[in-house]
Amino acid sequence: MVKEGIVLGHKIFEKGLEIDKVKIEVIEKLPPPIFVKGVHNFLGHTGFYRHFIKEFSKIAHSLCKLLEKEIRFYLDEECMKAFECLKEKLILASMIVALGLPYLDHV
């Protein structure tokens, strides 16, 4: 049988799984979204890890407001803080998701 491989951005091997390092590098270099579609894509990706990020919905609230109809798109300081915070937590959540830890309290 295969000893290790990559499935959905996770390296799977005999002792467990870990996030693919390339995926982490992409997330680290991710620029802030400049359109509604970028916010939607970012929140969609982070939503996969929402169970590993404590108070995800509170952090993402300002970004979610940008998705409302009739709202002018403006990435203010609060949105930028939310974006950077989620990006940081996403990198850490990706690295420990296999450990089964419920939340990232220390970030």
N, C-alpha and C positions, 0 to 999 in steps of 0.2 A: 504494500500500500504506500501511498505518497506520504513522506515524512513531514513536509511543510508546503504551504502555498498561500496565495493571496486571494481573499474573497471579500468583495465589497469594501476594499480599502483596509482590510485587517489581515495581518499575517498570522496564519494558523499553523501551529506546530505541536509536537507531542506534549509539551508542558503547558500549553494554553494558547492565548492569542494576544497580539499587541497591534497597535495601530501602525500602518505603514508610514515610515519616516517621511516619505515624499509628500504624503497627505498633510502632515503637520507643517512642513515647510510651506506648502501652498497656503494653508490657513494663516500662518504667521505673516506672509507677504500680501495677504488679501487687502486691497484698498477699500476705503469706505464706499458704500453704494452711492451713486449719483442720480439714480432713477428709481422709481417705485419698483420696477421689476427686479433690480438689484437687491432691494430690501426684502422683497418677497422670496427671492432665491436664498438669501442668507438665512432668513428665519426658517425657511423650509429645511435647510441643512442642519441648523442648530437644533431644530425641533426633534430630530432623531435622538439627540443626547439630552433632551429636556429633563428626563428623569434623574440624570446624574448631576444636574446643575440646580442647586438649592435656590429657590425663589426665582426661577427662570422667568415666569410671567411678569413679575414685578420689574425685573431688569429689562425685559424686552418691551415693556409697555409703550415707551416713547417711540420705539421703532414701529410697533404695531399701529400706532395712531397715524403714521404716515401712509398706511394702506387704506385708510378710510376714504370713501368717495367724497368729493367736494372739499378735500383738504389740499391746500397748496403744499407741494413737496419742498420742505426746507429742512436740511440736516443741521439742526442747531447743536449747541454744546451738550445738551442732555442726551440727544440721539447719538452723538459721537462717543460719549462716555459709555452708553449702553452697548454700542457696537464694539468698542475696545474691550469692555468687560466680558461680553459674551465670547469674543474671539479668544481671549486669554483662558477663560473657563472651558471653552470648547477644546482647546489644545490639551489642557490637563484632563478633561473628561475623556477625551479620546485615548489618552495614555493609560487611564486606570479603569476603563469600562469593564475590562475582563476580570478585574479584581473583585467585582461585585460590591464595591463600596457604594452606599446609597446616595451620598451627597458630597460635594466639594466645599466643606465649611471653611477651610483654611485659605481660600482664594478670595 
